[in-house]
């Protein structure tokens, strides 16, 4: 009996020792390849040394839809390690990239440079070697204080063996390349100052529409401009096919576009606050208009520009020429007044037709405290030509 008790006691001690030995220490944590805390860069959810592929649903920087079969790595503006934003899984929808407070400290626009995971792993020690041959670039506008719900798409035609070279000799024109219309998927972005960008495309047919985008810091609007074909009323584009022996093509933007006419898909409303009672807002029905950086109050002596986007027309390669709007009001919160015909005519303007490429100056005078607040369109002009393009 005593021998049996000793055997049981020994077995108990051995079991306890095994439990202690097998428990993970702090240095062992994360070695499980399925553990999300695993710093191994091959872990797809790695928040440690490699890119973070987790989708951030609340405190994100930007949203991305990846229509390709590739796992991708995104960078902000430059291919250096400290500009890495995060990873994007293949076929991710509304993927929220992490928000590094150093990278996203202010409102600005930038080229998001995208590499495949293989490109990243093969070139970690020299990421800049991929500067002219990224998987793609995408124009991004980040709003520090406002809305960042726009979803930036990465087209599924990317990732093939064919080379498509984009030459952009401009120092001021940033060109986004879209397929099948000015509102179509983006296949690439050729920023000003980078002469050559080479994309790799799959076999197939591509109608490529150049679209110019930039953040106008002075006016606090994101401008979208596209070239219009000479003699036509639709967006300029060119068609390309890859396959059956055709493996490369070049698009020289300066040669193709320097003599075209530029047009926007929007009208501008330029609000000039000349009241004596503080800030005012621009309200359309229940919608409060905000600038690109999220501001809604227009202060006296500091006019603000608001962009009214036109609906797409037909097959998506142009925008409508005009649109009817209603219930525009201006004034401080809760005390807005309806638009009237002019400074001397108080007839209310219930509906208004605004035209693409036009800028409407709304002057607001008086004071809500004195009961004489008035808002009217004081001038209508074409959007200045220098606002619609740039210089080659």
C-alpha positions as CSV (number, residue, x, y, z in Angstrom):
1,X,0.0,0.0,0.0
2,X,2.8,2.4,0.9
3,X,4.5,1.6,-2.4
4,X,1.3,2.4,-4.3
5,X,1.0,5.7,-2.5
6,X,4.7,6.5,-3.4
7,X,4.0,5.7,-7.0
8,X,0.9,8.0,-7.1
9,X,2.8,10.8,-5.4
10,X,5.7,10.5,-7.9
11,X,3.3,10.6,-10.8
12,X,1.6,13.7,-9.4
13,X,4.9,15.5,-9.0
14,X,5.9,14.6,-12.5
15,X,2.6,15.8,-13.9
16,X,3.0,19.1,-12.1
17,X,6.6,19.5,-13.4
18,X,5.4,18.9,-17.0
19,X,2.6,21.5,-16.7
20,X,5.2,24.1,-15.5
21,X,7.6,23.2,-18.3
22,X,5.0,23.3,-21.0
23,X,3.4,26.7,-20.0
24,X,4.6,29.4,-22.4
25,X,6.8,32.1,-20.9
26,X,6.7,35.7,-22.0
27,X,9.5,35.0,-24.5
28,X,7.5,32.2,-26.0
29,X,4.3,34.1,-26.6
30,X,3.4,34.5,-30.3
31,X,5.3,31.5,-31.5
32,X,2.1,29.8,-32.5
33,X,1.7,30.7,-36.2
34,X,-2.0,31.3,-35.7
35,X,-1.5,33.6,-32.7
36,X,-2.3,37.2,-33.9
37,X,0.5,38.4,-31.5
38,X,3.1,36.4,-33.4
39,X,5.8,38.8,-34.6
40,X,6.7,36.4,-37.4
41,X,6.2,38.4,-40.6
42,X,4.7,35.3,-42.3
43,X,1.7,35.6,-39.9
44,X,-1.1,37.2,-41.9
45,X,-2.4,39.1,-38.9
46,X,1.0,40.3,-37.7
47,X,0.9,43.6,-35.9
48,X,4.6,43.3,-35.0
49,X,7.6,43.7,-37.3
50,X,5.8,43.3,-40.6
51,X,2.8,45.0,-42.2
52,X,-0.5,45.0,-40.3
53,X,-3.1,43.2,-42.4
54,X,-5.9,43.6,-39.8
55,X,-8.9,45.6,-41.0
56,X,-9.5,48.5,-38.6
57,X,-13.2,49.1,-38.4
58,X,-13.2,52.3,-36.4
59,X,-9.9,54.2,-36.0
60,X,-8.7,53.7,-39.5
61,X,-6.9,56.0,-41.9
62,X,-8.4,55.1,-45.3
63,X,-10.6,52.4,-46.7
64,X,-9.5,50.2,-49.6
65,X,-11.1,47.6,-51.8
66,X,-8.6,45.2,-53.3
67,X,-10.1,43.5,-56.4
68,X,-6.9,41.5,-57.1
69,X,-5.6,38.1,-56.1
70,X,-2.6,39.7,-54.5
71,X,-1.8,40.5,-50.9
72,X,-0.6,44.1,-51.0
73,X,1.4,46.5,-48.9
74,X,0.6,50.3,-48.9
75,X,2.9,53.2,-48.4
76,X,2.2,56.9,-48.0
77,X,4.0,59.0,-50.6
78,X,7.3,57.2,-50.6
79,X,8.8,53.7,-50.5
80,X,10.6,53.8,-47.2
81,X,9.9,51.7,-44.2
82,X,8.6,54.5,-42.0
83,X,6.0,55.4,-44.6
84,X,4.4,52.0,-44.5
85,X,0.6,52.3,-43.9
86,X,-0.3,48.6,-43.7
87,X,-1.3,45.4,-45.5
88,X,-4.3,44.7,-47.7
89,X,-5.5,41.1,-48.0
90,X,-6.5,39.8,-51.5
91,X,-10.1,40.6,-52.4
92,X,-10.6,42.7,-49.3
93,X,-13.7,44.9,-49.3
94,X,-13.8,48.2,-47.3
95,X,-10.5,47.3,-45.7
96,X,-9.6,49.8,-43.0
97,X,-5.9,50.6,-43.0
98,X,-4.3,51.5,-39.6
99,X,-3.9,55.1,-38.7
100,X,-0.3,55.9,-37.6
101,X,-0.6,59.3,-35.9
102,X,2.8,60.3,-37.3
103,X,1.9,59.5,-40.9
104,X,-1.6,61.0,-40.6
105,X,-0.9,64.1,-38.6
106,X,-2.6,66.5,-41.0
107,X,-5.1,66.9,-43.9
108,X,-3.4,66.3,-47.2
109,X,-3.4,64.4,-50.5
110,X,-0.8,61.9,-51.5
111,X,0.0,59.0,-53.8
112,X,-0.6,55.7,-52.0
113,X,2.2,53.4,-53.4
114,X,1.2,49.8,-53.5
115,X,3.6,46.8,-53.7
116,X,2.7,43.1,-53.7
117,X,3.8,41.2,-50.7
118,X,6.4,39.4,-52.8
119,X,7.8,42.7,-54.1
120,X,8.0,43.9,-50.5
121,X,9.7,40.8,-49.1
122,X,12.2,40.6,-52.1
123,X,13.2,44.2,-51.7
124,X,13.0,45.1,-48.0
125,X,16.6,46.3,-48.0
126,X,16.0,48.6,-51.0
127,X,12.4,49.5,-51.3
128,X,13.2,52.5,-53.5
129,X,14.3,50.1,-56.3
130,X,10.5,49.6,-56.9
131,X,9.8,53.4,-57.3
132,X,9.1,53.2,-61.0
133,X,7.6,49.8,-61.0
134,X,5.1,49.6,-58.2
135,X,2.2,47.3,-58.4
136,X,0.1,50.5,-58.6
137,X,-0.3,54.0,-57.2
138,X,-3.6,55.4,-56.0
139,X,-4.5,59.1,-55.4
140,X,-5.7,59.5,-51.8
141,X,-7.1,62.4,-49.9
142,X,-6.9,62.1,-46.1
143,X,-9.1,64.4,-43.9
144,X,-7.7,64.7,-40.4
145,X,-10.8,66.3,-38.9
146,X,-13.6,65.2,-41.3
147,X,-14.9,62.3,-43.3
148,X,-12.7,59.5,-44.6
149,X,-15.4,57.1,-45.8
150,X,-14.4,57.1,-49.5
151,X,-13.3,53.7,-50.6
152,X,-10.2,53.6,-52.9
153,X,-10.4,50.7,-55.4
154,X,-7.5,48.7,-56.8
155,X,-8.5,47.2,-60.2
156,X,-8.5,43.5,-60.9
157,X,-6.7,44.0,-64.2
158,X,-3.4,44.6,-62.4
159,X,-0.8,41.9,-61.7
160,X,-0.2,40.5,-65.2
161,X,3.0,40.0,-67.2
162,X,2.4,42.8,-69.7
163,X,4.1,46.2,-69.2
164,X,2.2,49.5,-69.5
165,X,4.5,52.5,-69.3
166,X,3.1,55.9,-68.3
167,X,5.2,59.0,-69.1
168,X,4.3,62.2,-67.2
169,X,6.6,65.0,-67.9
170,X,4.7,67.6,-65.9
171,X,5.8,69.2,-62.6
172,X,2.3,70.1,-61.6
173,X,-0.2,67.7,-63.1
174,X,-1.0,64.5,-61.2
175,X,-2.7,61.9,-63.4
176,X,-5.0,59.1,-62.3
177,X,-5.7,56.4,-64.9
178,X,-9.1,54.8,-64.8
179,X,-10.7,52.1,-66.9
180,X,-14.1,52.2,-68.7
181,X,-14.9,55.8,-67.8
182,X,-13.9,58.8,-65.8
183,X,-15.7,57.3,-62.8
184,X,-14.3,53.8,-63.3
185,X,-11.8,51.7,-61.4
186,X,-8.3,53.1,-61.0
187,X,-5.4,51.1,-62.4
188,X,-2.7,53.6,-61.7
189,X,-1.6,57.0,-60.6
190,X,1.3,59.0,-62.2
191,X,2.3,61.8,-59.9
192,X,3.9,65.0,-61.2
193,X,7.6,64.9,-60.9
194,X,8.0,61.1,-61.6
195,X,8.7,60.8,-65.3
196,X,8.1,57.1,-65.8
197,X,5.7,54.7,-64.1
198,X,5.4,51.1,-65.3
199,X,2.4,49.0,-64.4
200,X,1.9,45.2,-65.1
201,X,-1.5,44.4,-66.6
202,X,-3.2,41.1,-67.4
203,X,-4.2,40.1,-71.0
204,X,-7.4,41.9,-72.1
205,X,-8.9,45.1,-73.4
206,X,-8.6,48.4,-71.6
207,X,-10.2,51.8,-72.3
208,X,-8.0,54.1,-70.3
209,X,-9.3,57.5,-69.1
210,X,-6.8,60.0,-67.6
211,X,-8.2,62.0,-64.7
212,X,-6.4,64.8,-62.9
213,X,-6.8,65.1,-59.2
214,X,-5.3,67.4,-56.6
215,X,-6.1,69.0,-53.2
216,X,-6.3,72.7,-53.6
217,X,-5.2,73.9,-50.2
218,X,-6.0,77.5,-50.8
219,X,-9.7,76.7,-51.7
220,X,-9.9,73.6,-49.5
221,X,-11.4,71.5,-52.2
222,X,-10.3,68.2,-53.9
223,X,-10.4,69.1,-57.6
224,X,-11.3,66.4,-60.2
225,X,-10.6,67.4,-63.8
226,X,-10.5,65.4,-67.0
227,X,-9.5,66.2,-70.6
228,X,-12.3,66.5,-73.1
229,X,-11.9,65.3,-76.7
230,X,-11.5,68.0,-79.3
231,X,-14.9,68.3,-81.1
232,X,-16.6,65.8,-78.7
233,X,-18.6,66.2,-75.6
234,X,-17.1,63.3,-73.7
235,X,-14.0,62.5,-71.9
236,X,-10.8,61.8,-73.8
237,X,-9.6,58.2,-73.7
238,X,-7.5,55.7,-75.5
239,X,-7.9,51.9,-76.0
240,X,-5.2,49.3,-75.5
241,X,-5.2,45.5,-75.8
242,X,-2.7,43.0,-74.4
243,X,-2.3,39.4,-75.5
244,X,-1.6,37.5,-78.7
245,X,1.9,38.8,-79.0
246,X,1.3,42.4,-77.6
247,X,3.0,42.5,-74.3
248,X,3.8,46.2,-73.9
249,X,2.5,49.7,-74.5
250,X,3.4,53.3,-73.7
251,X,1.2,56.3,-72.9
252,X,3.0,59.7,-73.1
253,X,0.6,62.0,-71.4
254,X,2.2,65.3,-72.5
255,X,2.2,64.3,-76.2
256,X,-1.4,63.1,-76.0
257,X,-3.0,65.8,-73.9
258,X,-1.1,69.1,-74.1
259,X,-3.6,70.6,-76.6
260,X,-6.8,69.2,-75.1
261,X,-9.5,71.2,-73.3
262,X,-9.9,70.4,-69.6
263,X,-13.3,70.1,-67.8
264,X,-14.4,69.1,-64.4
265,X,-17.2,66.9,-63.1
266,X,-18.4,69.7,-60.8
267,X,-19.5,73.2,-60.1
268,X,-18.1,75.4,-57.3
269,X,-20.0,77.5,-54.8
270,X,-17.8,80.3,-53.4
271,X,-19.4,81.6,-50.2
272,X,-18.4,85.1,-49.1
273,X,-19.5,86.0,-45.6
274,X,-19.9,89.7,-45.3
275,X,-22.2,89.6,-42.2
276,X,-21.5,91.2,-38.9
277,X,-22.6,88.3,-36.7
278,X,-19.9,85.6,-36.9
279,X,-19.7,82.3,-38.9
280,X,-22.3,81.0,-41.3
281,X,-23.1,77.6,-42.9
282,X,-24.2,76.5,-46.3
283,X,-27.1,74.1,-46.0
284,X,-29.0,72.2,-48.7
285,X,-32.2,70.7,-47.3
286,X,-30.9,68.8,-44.3
287,X,-27.4,68.4,-45.6
288,X,-24.7,70.7,-44.2
289,X,-22.0,71.3,-46.8
290,X,-18.4,71.0,-45.5
291,X,-15.1,71.9,-47.1
292,X,-12.6,69.1,-48.0
293,X,-11.0,69.4,-44.6
294,X,-14.3,69.1,-42.7
295,X,-15.0,72.8,-41.9
296,X,-18.7,73.9,-42.0
297,X,-18.5,77.5,-40.6
298,X,-17.5,80.2,-43.1
299,X,-16.0,83.1,-41.2
300,X,-16.3,86.8,-42.2
301,X,-13.4,87.8,-44.5
302,X,-12.4,84.2,-45.1
303,X,-14.5,82.9,-48.1
304,X,-14.8,79.2,-48.6
305,X,-15.3,77.0,-51.8
306,X,-17.6,74.1,-51.9
307,X,-17.7,71.5,-54.7
308,X,-21.0,70.3,-56.1
309,X,-20.4,67.0,-58.0
310,X,-22.3,66.4,-61.1
311,X,-24.1,63.0,-61.6
312,X,-22.5,60.6,-64.2
313,X,-24.1,60.5,-67.6
314,X,-24.7,57.6,-69.9
315,X,-21.9,55.0,-70.0
316,X,-19.8,56.9,-67.4
317,X,-17.4,58.6,-69.7
318,X,-18.8,62.1,-68.9
319,X,-20.8,64.0,-66.4
320,X,-24.1,65.8,-67.0
321,X,-23.8,69.5,-68.1
322,X,-26.1,70.8,-65.4
323,X,-28.2,69.8,-62.4
324,X,-31.1,71.3,-60.5
325,X,-30.7,72.1,-56.9
326,X,-33.1,73.3,-54.2
327,X,-33.4,74.7,-50.7
328,X,-30.1,76.4,-50.5
329,X,-29.8,78.3,-47.2
330,X,-27.1,80.3,-45.6
331,X,-26.5,81.6,-42.0
332,X,-25.6,80.5,-38.5
333,X,-26.8,77.2,-37.2
334,X,-30.6,77.2,-36.8
335,X,-31.0,80.7,-38.3
336,X,-30.2,80.1,-42.0
337,X,-32.1,82.1,-44.6
338,X,-33.2,81.0,-48.1
339,X,-31.3,82.2,-51.1
340,X,-32.9,85.3,-52.7
341,X,-32.7,86.6,-56.3
342,X,-30.3,89.6,-55.7
343,X,-29.2,92.2,-53.3
344,X,-32.2,94.3,-54.2
345,X,-34.8,91.6,-55.0
346,X,-35.9,89.5,-52.0
347,X,-37.8,87.0,-54.2
348,X,-36.9,83.5,-52.8
349,X,-35.0,81.2,-55.1
350,X,-36.6,77.8,-54.5
351,X,-34.8,75.9,-57.3
352,X,-31.7,76.7,-59.2
353,X,-29.9,75.1,-62.2
354,X,-26.1,75.0,-61.8
355,X,-23.8,74.1,-64.6
356,X,-20.6,72.1,-64.8
357,X,-17.4,74.1,-64.7
358,X,-19.2,77.2,-63.4
359,X,-18.3,79.0,-60.1
360,X,-21.2,80.6,-58.3
361,X,-20.3,83.4,-55.8
362,X,-22.8,83.6,-52.9
363,X,-22.6,86.8,-50.9
364,X,-24.2,86.8,-47.4
365,X,-24.8,90.2,-45.7
366,X,-26.6,91.6,-42.7
367,X,-27.0,89.9,-39.3
368,X,-29.4,87.3,-37.9
369,X,-29.4,89.3,-34.6
370,X,-30.8,92.4,-36.5
371,X,-33.2,90.3,-38.6
372,X,-31.7,91.5,-41.9
373,X,-29.6,88.4,-43.0
374,X,-29.6,88.0,-46.8
375,X,-27.9,85.6,-49.2
376,X,-27.8,85.9,-53.0
377,X,-25.7,84.9,-56.0
378,X,-23.6,88.0,-56.8
379,X,-21.6,86.5,-59.6
380,X,-21.4,83.5,-62.0
381,X,-18.2,82.8,-63.9
382,X,-16.4,79.9,-65.5
383,X,-14.0,78.2,-63.1
384,X,-10.7,79.8,-63.9
385,X,-8.7,77.9,-66.5
386,X,-5.6,77.8,-64.3
387,X,-7.7,75.9,-61.7
388,X,-8.6,73.2,-64.2
389,X,-5.2,72.0,-65.3
390,X,-1.6,72.7,-64.8
391,X,1.5,73.1,-66.8
392,X,3.4,70.4,-68.8
